[in-house]
C-alpha cells in the first residue's frame, strides 16, 4: 500500500468565523476538522453523523475515510494489531473496547494513539 501524507487537525468546541469552507468543516457544536491546502484538494465529500461525529471522504483514488468525533473512549496504551498504538490513554473503558472492536471490523486505525503526546490526565 502506498503511504499518503495528510495534514489534518481535529478541533473541539471551536467557532471560527470566516474560515475557508474547503479547508475547515464545522458541524454543530463540537466537531471541526482542518486540512492543509494539499489535503483539502483531496476532499471528496463529508457527512455529519451526529453533533459529535463527522465523516470526511477523500477522493476515491485515495480510498481514505476519516472519522472525527467525540467518542469518550479510552483505548488503553497497549498496541492492538494495527488499530491502537502505544500512546493511548492508560486505562481502557467500555467505550474504548467498543471503539476498538468497531475499528477492527471496519479496518480502521485510531491514529492519535500512534504519536507520542504530552502526558494526559485520566
C-alpha positions as a printed Julia matrix, in Angstrom:
122×3 Matrix{Float64}:
   0.0    0.0    0.0
   1.28   3.46  -0.91
   1.94   5.8    2.0
  -0.07   9.05   1.85
   0.88  12.12   3.86
  -2.11  14.05   5.21
  -2.13  17.1    7.43
  -5.35  17.09   9.43
  -6.23  18.71  12.71
  -9.31  17.85  14.75
 -10.55  20.84  16.72
 -13.0   20.79  19.62
 -15.62  23.35  20.65
 -14.49  25.92  18.07
 -16.27  28.82  16.4
 -14.09  30.14  13.58
 -15.81  32.92  11.65
 -14.73  33.39   8.04
 -12.97  30.0    7.72
 -12.48  28.77   4.16
 -15.17  26.05   3.7
 -12.8   23.87   1.65
 -10.27  23.83   4.46
 -12.46  23.65   7.53
 -15.71  21.81   8.28
 -17.66  22.83  11.32
 -20.67  20.81  12.32
 -22.89  21.98  15.16
 -21.04  22.33  18.46
 -18.12  20.01  18.87
 -16.8   18.62  15.6
 -14.4   20.54  13.39
 -11.66  19.35  11.07
  -8.98  21.49   9.47
  -6.96  20.46   6.41
  -3.85  21.98   4.88
  -4.22  23.12   1.24
  -2.8   19.92  -0.28
  -5.05  17.66   1.76
  -8.09  19.92   1.17
  -7.7   19.35  -2.59
  -8.26  15.61  -1.96
 -11.57  16.19  -0.19
 -14.39  14.32  -1.92
 -17.36  14.83   0.4
 -18.29  14.95   4.06
 -21.2   13.72   6.1
 -22.21  14.77   9.61
 -23.34  11.68  11.54
 -24.31  13.5   14.75
 -23.35  16.67  16.59
 -20.25  14.76  17.78
 -19.2   12.71  14.74
 -18.18  13.82  11.24
 -17.04  11.61   8.35
 -14.83  13.03   5.59
 -14.27  11.08   2.4
 -11.17  11.88   0.44
 -11.27  11.45  -3.32
 -11.9    7.87  -4.48
  -8.41   7.28  -5.82
  -7.09   7.75  -2.27
  -9.56   5.28  -0.74
  -9.42   7.1    2.6
 -12.17   7.67   5.14
 -11.54   9.97   8.08
 -13.9    9.76  11.03
 -13.52  12.58  13.53
 -15.53  12.78  16.7
 -16.01  12.94  20.4
 -16.28   9.26  21.36
 -15.4    9.48  25.08
 -13.41   6.29  24.59
 -10.18   5.4   26.38
  -8.46   2.72  24.32
  -5.5    1.94  26.57
  -1.77   2.21  25.97
  -1.17  -1.3   24.6
  -0.85  -1.93  20.89
  -3.8   -3.8   19.38
  -2.93  -5.02  15.88
  -2.81  -2.01  13.54
  -5.77  -0.38  15.32
  -4.3    1.02  18.56
  -0.76   2.26  19.04
   1.28   2.5   22.27
   0.39   6.13  23.07
  -3.28   5.94  24.09
  -4.85   6.62  27.47
  -3.67   4.05  30.05
  -6.96   2.67  31.33
  -9.31   1.22  28.73
 -13.05   1.81  29.3
 -16.18   0.15  27.87
 -16.5    2.73  25.08
 -12.85   2.09  24.25
 -13.49  -1.64  23.91
 -16.42  -0.99  21.59
 -14.44   1.52  19.5
 -11.53  -0.91  19.1
 -13.9   -3.7   18.05
 -15.66  -1.41  15.54
 -12.31  -0.3   14.09
 -11.16  -3.92  13.76
 -14.34  -4.87  11.9
 -14.02  -1.86   9.57
 -10.22  -1.99   9.08
  -9.68   1.44  10.68
  -6.87   2.86  12.81
  -7.13   5.11  15.86
  -4.37   7.41  14.65
  -3.83   9.6   17.71
  -2.62   6.53  19.64
   0.43   6.2   17.36
   2.02   9.55  18.23
   3.7   10.48  21.49
   1.81  13.35  23.12
   2.2   15.25  26.35
   1.21  13.24  29.43
  -2.57  13.14  29.74
  -4.65  13.14  32.88
  -7.27  10.47  33.27
